[in-house]
Amino acid sequence: MAEWNADAVREEVRAWLEEHWDPELSLIEWRNMLAESGWATPTWPVQWFGRGMPVALADAVTEEFRRIGAVGLPGGVGASLAAATILEHGSDDLKRRHLRPIITGEDTWCQLFSEPGSGSDLAGLTTRADRDGDAWVINGQKVWNTSAHHARWGMLLARTDWDVPKHGGITYFVIDMQQPGVVVRPLRQMNGYASFNEVFLTDARVPADHVIGDVNQGWKVALATLAHERRLARIGGRTPRGAGRALDEYRAELEEVMEPYVWYPQRAGRPDLVVDRALATGRHSDPVVRQEIAKLLALVRASEWTAQRAKAAQKLGRPPGPEGSIAKLCTSHIARASAHVHTLLAGGDAMLTGNDGPEDGLIAEILISVPAQSIAGGTDEIQRNIISERVLGMPRGPAVDVGKPFRDVPKNLAT
Ligand SMILES: Cc1cc2nc3c(=O)[nH]c(=O)nc-3n(C[C@H](O)[C@H](O)[C@H](O)COP(=O)(O)OP(=O)(O)OC[C@H]3O[C@@H](n4cnc5c(N)ncnc54)[C@H](O)[C@@H]3O)c2cc1C
């Protein structure tokens, strides 16, 4: 393996972009060139549209794309979750079919994991897949599925063996969302957006070769997807400035693909607004408010340092440590602390939505979006369980289903 050097990588990607980036290309022409070059996904293997680069150098490539204003990968969970999972566990056939349209943005994806009866206890899922010739027939219901309303493909977990303990009978499928057996119904959230859906699966069909990993080994694959999800800092898509066909088409793509994520900055609490809001409202001179702001900013800074420690350990080739486990929990703490400070600054006005409210209703949107931060991608309580059991080595909590065939485990849905 070649020795990698950040300066040399920067120089190489800059030279390539200066020679090839042309905003007058169509978006698909440009993304096809990117796929061939390996620069859209430099950490992927060379034979699969990448350059085999270490993760630590990916930022250098992204910065060069930003510097020149070139379009990169599409946003959404296609590249960040689906492709990452297929690369780790998928067959070469699945890689051939799905990786390129993810890079070009021709295919969008959604994650069909949670069910009405199983969210935190994901391995207790009861959507079933039964073999019928060279296909699987899927029946069940999923819920909270972000972007399912415009996804072409779904990452689906379904039960294929009911006679083994719960983790051992799950299979991971790639399901075509645009078939008659798949019905997607949007759900409206309390902040007014409709990013999630319920997905009803009735005799939907999945070809037998659309399994990621092995049949009944889907739990291991699901853990890989969840690990990528918990590491996600942001889900993509800065709006680029400038003129040109590729940029216009990219802005249109962002508007559609990123629409479910427009409120995500608010769900993180917007601590970035706090100091300016304190000055603008004159509340910065209140000692109690100042103390809460200081606590919040200290938490933000400590969390940034923890992220830097994790990055430094990764650069040294060390396995993921406790920093990674507490990172997600920190984001929830920061979101809540920030919502608290925004409330102190705005007082009763924080309850006003729309143009009547402070910052044109943004503060109210923060307050009603923040609870999602401690639920998405695994709740705070589940993160604490993971930290206590896997990082601190404390005994596991009691469970009624260990070692039992899933068929005999009490559940809240008919099976
Ligand atoms: C913004 C957002 C986006 C999402 N996107 C998707 C998506 O695209 N695809 C998808 O499949 N899902 C998605 N989800 C769903 C998410 O994964 C689940 O909401 C989450 O796993 C929690 O499951 P649940 O809602 O069923 O809550 P439950 O599991 O019913 O939990 C209810 C409460 O009980 C607590 N609890 C449960 N078990 C334990 C335990 N063992 N110990 C202590 N406390 C416990 C929980 O912490 C929580 O407070 C999304 C959720 C959000 C908020």
The ligand as an ORCA input file, in Angstrom:
! r2SCAN-3c Opt
* xyz 0 1
  C     -35.402     12.045     13.250
  C     -35.612     10.551     13.229
  C     -35.328      9.842     12.068
  C     -35.554      8.448     12.033
  N     -35.323      7.786     10.857
  C     -35.548      6.463     10.785
  C     -35.384      5.755      9.552
  O     -35.050      6.353      8.519
  N     -35.597      4.425      9.518
  C     -35.979      3.728     10.618
  O     -36.147      2.512     10.514
  N     -36.186      4.356     11.822
  C     -35.995      5.707     11.922
  N     -36.199      6.380     13.093
  C     -36.722      5.626     14.245
  C     -35.728      5.456     15.383
  O     -34.700      4.572     15.034
  C     -36.534      4.932     16.601
  O     -37.468      5.954     16.926
  C     -35.644      4.662     17.780
  O     -34.828      3.529     17.562
  C     -36.475      4.425     19.065
  O     -37.440      3.453     18.866
  P     -38.977      3.724     19.244
  O     -39.375      5.033     18.663
  O     -39.757      2.505     18.865
  O     -38.991      3.889     20.840
  P     -39.066      2.743     21.922
  O     -38.048      1.693     21.611
  O     -40.482      2.291     22.054
  O     -38.616      3.497     23.233
  C     -39.528      4.256     24.053
  C     -38.771      4.741     25.274
  O     -38.335      3.619     26.081
  C     -36.927      3.664     26.292
  N     -36.356      2.322     26.279
  C     -36.617      1.321     25.392
  N     -35.875      0.229     25.663
  C     -35.119      0.533     26.750
  C     -34.133     -0.191     27.509
  N     -33.784     -1.442     27.190
  N     -33.555      0.438     28.549
  C     -33.897      1.724     28.877
  N     -34.830      2.456     28.198
  C     -35.415      1.870     27.144
  C     -36.377      4.473     25.105
  O     -35.129      5.058     25.397
  C     -37.483      5.518     24.902
  O     -37.311      6.586     25.798
  C     -36.028      7.757     13.178
  C     -36.311      8.490     14.347
  C     -36.127      9.864     14.371
  C     -36.468     10.617     15.632
*
